[in-house]
């Protein structure tokens, strides 16, 4: 047998990294392989501002902004639409809004700055114009509690109203809630009626934080227990025994439903204001629902310190609670503090 010839090893040259030619988007478009896509951007002009408004407000909604905030911003932007095109500074914008109240002017200026900042970031405008250091000096607002006589007439007529208006009055009067964003948004699973733990959990408040408000008023507790929907029960056969299961679906209904009492849709703000106006008309009182919050804060300010008031009402700043602290309360606290100082300041 002939010996097998051994092949000589073949030397392979090192691979050469050739630059790979890539055809960019422009070459493909010039070759007609990819259609050119033009994205239409609304411009900062009289015709393009409505489209920018919708984009901006849709972004706020995606960030879980409150519906009331979106409605307020929409109304402010629509009113300022002609001014946003021709005005070149925040000072001139305030000059055009001189007939409005200071609080409304401050709101409009803040809305314009926020919208313009969003437009510059998104490339809808080249540079910001409302960034000048100008502010609106707000008038100092004082608490507006209801007089005792008007409060007594309201309480008498609310006791004879239907159960929805009666419960709304008691919640506003003794819990100090804001009517639209807090009271009308309550559901029965936010109400705790167990003995010793009676409270209301207010969710998505103005400060974007939940807070627990204790319930101590006897009339409000009795009304809540009377109107609380019963927890439905159902039985399930497990072998020879019947196990009772509790269904908590009834607790998902709102405290103030629209239409029938078991409606899943909450009472609208407009309908609640109409019912409040009818209650005030029968009582011969001119007041707003928010004045009940001022009344309770003024009443509690005689006995509670600003830190306790801020926690109860959900304010961010301590100055808001300090407005309701009576001067006599400060004097009494000062006297107690000085008397505890070993008679040094007597």
C-alpha positions as CSV (number, residue, x, y, z in Angstrom):
1,X,0.0,0.0,0.0
2,X,1.4,3.3,-1.0
3,X,2.1,5.7,1.8
4,X,-0.3,8.6,2.1
5,X,1.1,11.9,1.0
6,X,0.9,14.5,3.6
7,X,-0.5,17.8,2.5
8,X,1.5,20.9,3.2
9,X,-0.4,23.4,5.4
10,X,-1.9,26.3,3.5
11,X,-1.2,29.6,5.1
12,X,-4.2,31.8,5.3
13,X,-3.8,35.4,5.1
14,X,-5.2,37.5,7.9
15,X,-8.7,38.8,7.2
16,X,-8.8,42.3,6.0
17,X,-11.6,44.4,7.6
18,X,-13.0,46.2,4.7
19,X,-15.2,49.1,5.5
20,X,-18.7,48.1,4.9
21,X,-20.5,50.7,2.9
22,X,-23.9,51.5,4.3
23,X,-26.5,53.2,2.5
24,X,-27.9,56.0,4.6
25,X,-31.4,57.2,4.7
26,X,-30.7,60.0,2.3
27,X,-29.2,57.6,-0.3
28,X,-32.3,55.3,0.0
29,X,-34.6,58.2,-0.4
30,X,-32.7,59.5,-3.5
31,X,-32.9,56.0,-4.9
32,X,-36.6,55.9,-4.4
33,X,-36.5,53.0,-2.1
34,X,-37.9,54.7,1.0
35,X,-40.5,57.4,0.9
36,X,-39.7,60.6,2.7
37,X,-41.9,61.1,5.7
38,X,-42.6,64.7,6.6
39,X,-43.8,65.2,10.2
40,X,-46.0,68.3,10.4
41,X,-45.2,70.4,13.5
42,X,-47.6,73.1,14.6
43,X,-46.0,76.4,14.5
44,X,-46.1,79.2,17.0
45,X,-48.7,81.3,15.1
46,X,-52.4,82.1,15.2
47,X,-53.3,79.1,13.1
48,X,-50.9,76.7,14.9
49,X,-51.6,77.6,18.5
50,X,-54.8,75.5,18.8
51,X,-52.9,72.4,17.8
52,X,-50.1,73.2,20.3
53,X,-52.7,73.7,23.0
54,X,-54.1,70.2,22.4
55,X,-50.6,68.6,22.4
56,X,-49.7,70.4,25.6
57,X,-52.9,69.5,27.4
58,X,-52.6,65.8,26.3
59,X,-49.1,65.8,27.8
60,X,-50.6,67.1,31.1
61,X,-53.2,64.4,31.0
62,X,-50.6,61.7,30.5
63,X,-48.8,63.0,33.6
64,X,-52.0,62.4,35.7
65,X,-52.9,66.1,36.0
66,X,-56.2,66.7,37.6
67,X,-59.2,67.3,35.2
68,X,-59.9,70.6,36.8
69,X,-56.3,71.8,36.2
70,X,-56.6,70.8,32.5
71,X,-59.9,72.7,32.2
72,X,-58.4,75.8,33.8
73,X,-55.3,75.7,31.6
74,X,-57.4,75.2,28.5
75,X,-59.5,78.2,29.3
76,X,-56.5,80.4,30.1
77,X,-54.7,79.4,26.9
78,X,-57.7,80.0,24.7
79,X,-58.2,83.5,26.2
80,X,-54.5,84.4,25.8
81,X,-54.2,82.9,22.2
82,X,-54.1,86.3,20.5
83,X,-51.7,87.7,23.1
84,X,-49.2,84.9,22.9
85,X,-48.4,85.7,19.3
86,X,-47.9,89.5,19.6
87,X,-46.6,89.9,23.1
88,X,-42.9,89.7,23.6
89,X,-42.4,89.7,27.4
90,X,-44.2,88.7,30.6
91,X,-44.5,92.4,31.6
92,X,-46.3,93.2,28.5
93,X,-48.6,90.2,28.9
94,X,-49.6,91.4,32.4
95,X,-50.2,94.8,30.9
96,X,-52.7,93.3,28.5
97,X,-54.5,91.5,31.4
98,X,-54.7,94.6,33.6
99,X,-58.5,94.4,34.0
100,X,-58.4,90.9,35.6
101,X,-58.0,90.2,39.3
102,X,-54.4,89.7,40.6
103,X,-55.0,86.0,41.3
104,X,-56.3,85.5,37.7
105,X,-53.3,87.4,36.3
106,X,-50.9,85.3,38.3
107,X,-52.6,82.1,37.0
108,X,-52.4,83.3,33.4
109,X,-48.8,84.3,33.6
110,X,-47.9,80.9,35.1
111,X,-49.8,79.1,32.5
112,X,-48.1,81.1,29.7
113,X,-44.7,80.4,31.1
114,X,-45.4,76.7,31.5
115,X,-46.8,76.4,27.9
116,X,-43.9,78.3,26.4
117,X,-41.3,76.2,28.3
118,X,-42.9,73.1,26.8
119,X,-43.0,74.6,23.3
120,X,-39.3,75.6,23.4
121,X,-38.3,72.1,24.7
122,X,-40.3,70.5,21.9
123,X,-38.9,72.7,19.2
124,X,-42.1,74.6,18.5
125,X,-40.5,77.9,19.4
126,X,-37.0,79.0,19.1
127,X,-36.6,80.9,22.4
128,X,-38.7,81.9,25.4
129,X,-40.1,85.4,25.7
130,X,-41.9,85.2,29.1
131,X,-38.9,84.5,31.2
132,X,-38.4,88.1,32.5
133,X,-38.4,88.4,36.3
134,X,-41.9,89.9,36.8
135,X,-44.4,88.8,39.4
136,X,-47.9,89.6,40.4
137,X,-48.4,90.9,43.9
138,X,-51.4,89.1,45.3
139,X,-53.8,90.7,47.7
140,X,-53.8,89.2,51.1
141,X,-56.9,87.0,51.4
142,X,-58.5,86.8,54.8
143,X,-60.6,84.0,56.2
144,X,-64.3,84.3,55.4
145,X,-66.2,82.3,58.1
146,X,-70.0,82.4,58.1
147,X,-71.7,84.3,61.0
148,X,-73.3,82.2,63.7
149,X,-76.9,83.2,62.7
150,X,-76.5,82.3,59.0
151,X,-74.8,79.0,60.0
152,X,-77.7,78.1,62.3
153,X,-80.2,78.8,59.5
154,X,-78.2,76.6,57.1
155,X,-78.1,73.8,59.6
156,X,-81.8,73.8,60.1
157,X,-82.7,73.7,56.4
158,X,-80.0,71.1,55.7
159,X,-81.5,68.8,58.3
160,X,-84.8,68.8,56.3
161,X,-83.2,68.4,52.9
162,X,-82.8,65.2,51.0
163,X,-80.2,62.8,52.3
164,X,-77.6,63.6,49.7
165,X,-77.6,67.4,50.4
166,X,-77.8,66.6,54.2
167,X,-74.7,64.4,54.1
168,X,-72.9,66.9,51.8
169,X,-73.5,69.7,54.3
170,X,-72.3,67.6,57.3
171,X,-69.1,66.5,55.5
172,X,-68.3,70.1,54.4
173,X,-69.1,71.5,57.8
174,X,-67.4,69.1,60.1
175,X,-64.6,67.7,58.0
176,X,-63.5,70.8,56.2
177,X,-63.2,69.2,52.8
178,X,-63.0,71.0,49.4
179,X,-66.2,70.2,47.6
180,X,-65.1,69.3,44.1
181,X,-61.7,67.6,44.4
182,X,-62.3,65.9,47.8
183,X,-65.9,65.6,49.0
184,X,-67.5,64.7,45.7
185,X,-64.7,62.2,44.9
186,X,-65.3,60.2,48.1
187,X,-66.4,56.6,47.9
188,X,-67.7,54.4,50.7
189,X,-64.5,52.3,50.9
190,X,-62.8,55.6,51.9
191,X,-65.0,55.8,55.1
192,X,-64.0,53.9,58.2
193,X,-66.8,53.5,60.7
194,X,-65.3,50.9,63.1
195,X,-65.6,52.1,66.7
196,X,-62.5,54.0,67.8
197,X,-61.2,54.3,64.2
198,X,-63.9,56.6,62.6
199,X,-62.2,58.5,59.8
200,X,-62.3,59.5,56.1
201,X,-59.4,58.9,53.8
202,X,-59.2,61.8,51.3
203,X,-57.3,60.7,48.1
204,X,-55.6,62.8,45.4
205,X,-56.0,66.0,47.3
206,X,-54.8,69.4,46.1
207,X,-51.3,68.7,47.4
208,X,-51.3,65.3,45.7
209,X,-51.1,63.4,48.9
210,X,-53.7,61.2,50.8
211,X,-54.7,62.3,54.3
212,X,-56.8,60.7,57.0
213,X,-59.4,63.0,58.6
214,X,-60.9,61.8,61.9
215,X,-64.6,61.8,62.3
216,X,-65.7,63.0,65.8
217,X,-69.0,64.8,65.2
218,X,-72.0,62.8,66.4
219,X,-74.5,63.9,63.7
220,X,-72.1,63.2,60.9
221,X,-71.3,59.7,62.3
222,X,-75.0,58.9,62.7
223,X,-75.7,60.1,59.1
224,X,-72.9,58.0,57.7
225,X,-74.0,54.9,59.5
226,X,-77.5,55.4,58.4
227,X,-76.6,55.9,54.7
228,X,-73.8,53.4,54.5
229,X,-74.7,50.7,52.0
230,X,-75.0,47.2,53.5
231,X,-72.3,44.7,52.7
232,X,-73.9,41.9,50.7
233,X,-73.2,38.3,51.6
234,X,-73.4,35.1,49.7
235,X,-73.0,31.5,50.7
236,X,-70.8,28.9,49.1
237,X,-71.2,25.1,49.7
238,X,-67.9,23.5,50.6
239,X,-68.7,19.8,51.3
240,X,-71.4,19.6,53.9
241,X,-70.8,23.1,55.2
242,X,-71.8,26.5,53.9
243,X,-69.1,29.1,54.1
244,X,-70.2,32.7,54.0
245,X,-68.2,35.1,51.8
246,X,-68.5,38.8,52.0
247,X,-68.7,40.8,48.8
248,X,-67.5,44.4,49.1
249,X,-68.8,45.6,45.7
250,X,-71.3,47.9,47.4
251,X,-68.5,49.8,49.1
252,X,-67.2,51.0,45.7
253,X,-70.2,53.3,45.2
254,X,-69.6,57.1,45.7
255,X,-70.9,58.9,48.7
256,X,-72.7,61.3,46.5
257,X,-73.9,59.4,43.4
258,X,-75.5,61.0,40.4
259,X,-79.2,60.2,39.8
260,X,-80.2,57.0,41.7
261,X,-78.7,56.3,45.1
262,X,-76.8,53.2,43.8
263,X,-75.4,54.9,40.7
264,X,-71.7,54.3,40.1
265,X,-71.2,57.7,38.7
266,X,-70.4,60.5,41.2
267,X,-72.4,63.6,41.6
268,X,-71.2,66.4,39.2
269,X,-69.8,69.6,40.5
270,X,-72.4,71.7,38.6
271,X,-75.3,69.7,40.0
272,X,-73.9,69.9,43.6
273,X,-73.5,73.7,43.2
274,X,-77.1,74.0,42.1
275,X,-78.3,72.0,45.1
276,X,-76.2,74.2,47.4
277,X,-77.6,77.3,45.8
278,X,-81.1,76.0,46.4
279,X,-80.3,75.3,50.1
280,X,-78.9,78.8,50.5
281,X,-82.0,80.3,48.9
282,X,-84.3,78.5,51.3
283,X,-82.1,79.5,54.3
284,X,-81.8,83.2,53.1
285,X,-78.0,83.0,53.1
286,X,-75.5,84.1,50.5
287,X,-72.5,81.8,50.9
288,X,-70.2,79.4,49.0
289,X,-69.4,75.8,50.0
290,X,-65.8,76.7,50.6
291,X,-66.8,79.1,53.4
292,X,-67.7,76.1,55.6
293,X,-64.0,75.1,55.4
294,X,-63.1,78.6,56.6
295,X,-65.7,78.4,59.3
296,X,-64.3,75.1,60.7
297,X,-60.7,76.3,60.4
298,X,-61.6,79.5,62.4
299,X,-63.4,77.4,65.0
300,X,-60.5,75.0,65.4
301,X,-57.9,77.8,65.4
302,X,-59.1,78.9,68.8
303,X,-57.9,75.6,70.4
304,X,-55.4,74.0,68.0
305,X,-51.9,75.1,67.0
306,X,-50.9,75.8,63.4
307,X,-49.1,72.4,63.0
308,X,-52.2,70.5,64.0
309,X,-54.4,72.6,61.7
310,X,-52.1,72.1,58.7
311,X,-52.2,68.3,59.2
312,X,-56.0,68.3,59.5
313,X,-56.8,70.5,56.5
314,X,-53.9,69.3,54.3
315,X,-52.1,72.6,53.7
316,X,-48.6,72.7,52.5
317,X,-47.4,75.9,54.1
318,X,-47.6,76.7,57.7
319,X,-48.6,80.3,56.9
320,X,-52.0,79.1,55.6
321,X,-52.8,77.6,59.0
322,X,-51.4,80.6,60.9
323,X,-54.1,82.8,59.5
324,X,-56.8,81.0,61.5
325,X,-55.0,81.0,64.8
326,X,-56.8,83.5,67.0
327,X,-54.6,86.2,68.8
328,X,-56.2,85.1,72.1
329,X,-54.9,81.6,71.6
330,X,-51.4,83.0,71.1
331,X,-51.7,85.1,74.2
332,X,-52.9,82.2,76.3
333,X,-50.1,79.9,75.0
334,X,-47.6,82.7,75.8
335,X,-48.9,83.0,79.3
336,X,-48.7,79.3,79.9
337,X,-45.1,79.2,78.6
338,X,-44.0,82.0,80.8
339,X,-45.7,80.6,83.9
340,X,-43.8,77.4,83.4
341,X,-40.4,79.2,83.4
342,X,-39.9,79.1,87.2
343,X,-41.4,82.6,87.7
344,X,-38.5,84.3,86.0
345,X,-40.6,86.5,83.8
346,X,-43.5,87.1,86.2
